[in-house]
Amino acid sequence: MNEPITFYREWLPLDKKEFRILAMLAEQGGSFSGNYSDICRYLGVTPQNNNRQTLRAAVESLAAAGFIS
């Protein structure tokens, strides 16, 4: 469980939410199977509508910037 996770210098200026999503994906081997409620639970936040919308916006921002596809 204490395996190293790869972080990239380009991630440092990102918003905290975006950084946590990229770190989660790095830990999961580059992909995640689930919905926004599952991501909330993984990140330790309640799966309320406002948290899911915030995550959705962060994922869309990462996709637009080319960090994820």
N, C-alpha and C positions, 0 to 999 in steps of 0.2 A: 504494500500500500504506500510505502514511502519512496516511490519511484520519482525520478526527476521529471519535471514538466518543462517543456521548452517555452521560453518567453522571447519575444523579439523586440528589438529596440523601437520598431515602428508602433508597438502597442502602448508605449509609455504615455504619449500625449492623449490617448483615448479617454473618453468618459468612463467612470468607474463601472457602470453597467455593461458597457461594451467590452471593457477589459475582462470582467468576470465571465462574460459569455465566451470570449476567446479562450480564456484559461480553462473553462469547462470543456470546450471542444478539444483542446489540446490533451486534457486528461482522459477524454473518452476516445482518443485515437483519431480525432478529426471529424467525427460525426456524432449525432445525437438522435435517437429515435424516441419521439414523444411529442407532446403538445406543450403549449406555453404554461399550463398548470404544472406539468411534470418538471419543466425548467425551474419554475418558482420553487417547487419542493426541493429540487436538487440544490438550489442556491440558498435555501433556508428562509425563504420569504413566503408569506401566506398567498395562496393562489386567488387573490381577489382581482376583480376586473381591472382596477387601476394598475396593479402590478403586472398583469398580463399585457395591458396596453403599453406600458412602459417598456417591457421586454420586446414586444413586437416592434416598437419604434427603434429600439437599439439594434435588433436583428436587421431591420430594413436599412438602417444607417450603415451597418457593417457590410451588407450586401452592395449597397450603392458605392461604397468606398473600395470595393474589391477584396475585402478581407475574407468574405465567405461567399459561397454560391449556392 
